[in-house]
Amino acid sequence: MWALGSLGGVRVFADLDEDIGGGGQAFAIEGEVTGEISRMGGRPRQIVGVDTAKPISVSTGLYLSGGIAVRRHVVGQLSGGSEQRGLLAGFLVGDTTGVSEVTVDAMRKAGLSHFVAVSGSNVALFLGFVAAVTLPLGIGPKRRALAGLLALPVFVVATGYEASVVRASAMAALVLGARLVDVVLEVWQVVALAIIAVLAYDPWLIRSVGFQLSVVATCGVVAGARWPGPKGKVARALSITLGAQLAVAPLLVWHFGSVPLLSPLSNLVAAPIVSLATLLGIAGVAGLDVSLVPAEWLAGTVIDIAEVSAGWPQIGWLGLASVSLISPFLLRLWRRYPGPAAVAASLALVVVPFPGRASLEGGEVAVLDIGQGDAILVSGGGGRFALIDGGRDQALLLERLREFGIRHLDLVVMTHGDADHAGGLEALPGRIGIGRVWERGSPHTTATSDRFLELAEQFGIPIERPETGSSHRFGAVDIRVVGPGRRFDSLNDQSIVLVVLGTDRTMLLTGDIEVVGQAELPDLRVDVLKVPHHGAGTSDPDWLASTGAEEAVVSVGTNDFGHPVQWVIDVLEVSGAVVRRTDLEGTVVVDLGG
């Protein structure tokens, strides 16, 4: 149960285990806030933990209880099913707990994340629902406006006080209140008064990225709707979308470093689908279960659009400046000659600067910068690739693979089941083609490795358990298995150990093997060493030096383990190796072809 109270003069939420009954009841929780207080909107508001100690006064009211009941009902109806149902909950009340981090990231990169931020369109749908419910009562327009005004706080609570909902609800409240007193407000007056009222109530919201984006997007929508361009529904929808996207673009670059260049196109396609899915979702949670089937399918279509659009170009400040210079000319041209303007816009994409795609030649190995973990991409040339491990972060792994334009992998190797090696691999089946998977986790399986292998089986990907001596030749490289030779008690020592042979140099990929596993490997002399276990102090210094590597790569990110330890770096440098680190250098590319 959620409850609204106060903590040092700041409004907070507590998530309680037990229902406290009807609205208006006051009670106390004996405890002390533990953990951290997260931000909802602009100000810290949500208690994440309570332990026995000091009392916290918490009370509920009619609106709070009603809003919580609505949210619980919606989430309860849509939880525990497919990701598509989880996305429906995002459309309705902004709850994305049922949506994978990969999909959330894809929607952000596609410029579609605002659809799960719950904003003006959701408020309009909610008020439309209230009007439909009150219409059979035979009451007049003013009383329906009053009903909508009284119902708005329930929706604000149900959506978790999303900054965009607070802004949209303030605008709706102004319009409904003006209708009650027979006053007509111009749209820019509504926008300005709503922003002033919201910031007067909670000045902290000015620091909320969600509120900033909501405000400028609204201004862009209004400007786009009033732009005197070609008439027609498609033209109007495009001008509104362009207005919103151009307005938020500087903020997106400022806060996130880039903005999707073609997001107006993906929004133009996705917006009507989201609206229809939301309407069907409302009907479904209201009791018409059959409507959830098409709503789920439509939500899945939005996911497909996001995953395709996520791979489209992203631009930074330079690209945004170029678009800003070109856009006024194209807009003026479009007003008079829509056809030639569309052709000119297509040609303009050629001159808009955006980050180029990285590439790997045959025989090159990229130790990807995926934070604390391992993900190593091997190129055989001719568009053929192998991936050894996938780090922990699914969205980040997909982003790194997109940077190299990877759409198919001949081979994926899961060296062992640790989450920082296998976690990211869960994102691959169904999104990137996989020829086959190598794994030798047994008996050291983990929940992470099991999930990846189950997904691979569902998508019909062959799973093999290569023995020592197995090899995979593709293009300019040969990948050979040199360990483990037996079962080990340690999960790390059970790592698959590989030697990658290029046309001129060799590289040893070691997973997380430690002293015992290293001692049982054959004598190996290589040109490049992927340092075991992120440079942890679990290696044999004599073994490290014995590899004879002239180059050593440490795949590591910010961590609390002290990786890499200094003595490992010292041993490698004394033995003559140049040490390279992904936490300092980013993705490290090694050439095995001379």
SULJOJO-V483143 format. One record per helix or strand. SS is the DSSP state (helix for helix, strand for strand). FROM is the first residue (numbers start at 1). LEN is the number of residues. If there is no record, write none. Layout:
BEGIN
{{SS FROM LEN} {SS FROM LEN}}
END
This chain:
BEGIN
{{strand 2 6} {strand 10 6} {strand 26 8} {strand 37 4} {strand 43 5} {strand 50 10} {helix 62 17} {helix 83 11} {helix 101 10} {helix 113 4} {helix 120 16} {helix 141 18} {helix 163 18} {helix 187 15} {helix 203 5} {helix 209 17} {helix 233 24} {strand 259 2} {helix 263 23} {helix 291 19} {strand 314 2} {helix 317 20} {helix 338 11} {strand 364 4} {strand 376 6} {strand 384 5} {helix 394 10} {strand 408 7} {helix 419 9} {strand 433 7} {helix 447 12} {strand 462 3} {strand 471 4} {strand 477 7} {strand 497 5} {strand 506 4} {helix 515 5} {strand 528 3} {helix 532 4} {helix 541 6} {strand 551 4} {helix 566 9} {strand 578 4} {helix 582 4} {strand 588 4}}
END
